[in-house]
């Protein structure tokens, strides 16, 4: 899965146990902010609400662990996949579930003007900040005696490694990282304070508990 490129990965699970096993990976993609299209078989409409072997409600299963869950039909295949890809890739990235009704492969798809030949994904991040919010941060920063930077995964996707290093060195700011942002700041740098909620977290806590201002960068 090409999570760091912004291009969604794809996976497939069959009825029942196949879908429930797939749900573990889908849940991880949600927590790790990875764009993903998760396809599963689904019973045809006339069997969907009946007691049939391996029949469970895949829409209900994936709803709490995806950004969006839907079901394709023979007349909206391209539109469904294109919309799902956009939802998965936009900030914050994550998984989308698409149910595929059994037997749809033997039916004729409706006409679509959509083309996959030019499907393109742009890397977009959610690091934009309003001018009013920036003024607030500046006021708090000026008053702070021991500010600290807490950096997360969105900063990795934004590609701000050099900017982060310059900011930390200019103002002598300690930097703590979330586990998914590990590697964004040099671990041999004197301002590196460790990884949050990781090994030796009690030692990391000695730094951030002294801070009177924590500035989150890409930390959702």
Secondary structure as GFF3:
##gff-version 3
##sequence-region A 1 220
A	DSSP	three_ten_helix	3	5	.	.	.	ID=ss1
A	DSSP	beta_strand	9	13	.	.	.	ID=ss2
A	DSSP	alpha_helix	17	31	.	.	.	ID=ss3
A	DSSP	beta_strand	36	42	.	.	.	ID=ss4
A	DSSP	three_ten_helix	45	47	.	.	.	ID=ss5
A	DSSP	alpha_helix	58	63	.	.	.	ID=ss6
A	DSSP	beta_strand	68	72	.	.	.	ID=ss7
A	DSSP	alpha_helix	77	89	.	.	.	ID=ss8
A	DSSP	beta_strand	95	101	.	.	.	ID=ss9
A	DSSP	three_ten_helix	104	106	.	.	.	ID=ss10
A	DSSP	alpha_helix	131	143	.	.	.	ID=ss11
A	DSSP	beta_strand	147	151	.	.	.	ID=ss12
A	DSSP	alpha_helix	153	158	.	.	.	ID=ss13
A	DSSP	alpha_helix	161	171	.	.	.	ID=ss14
A	DSSP	beta_strand	174	177	.	.	.	ID=ss15
A	DSSP	three_ten_helix	179	181	.	.	.	ID=ss16
A	DSSP	beta_strand	192	195	.	.	.	ID=ss17
A	DSSP	alpha_helix	201	208	.	.	.	ID=ss18
A	DSSP	beta_strand	213	217	.	.	.	ID=ss19
###
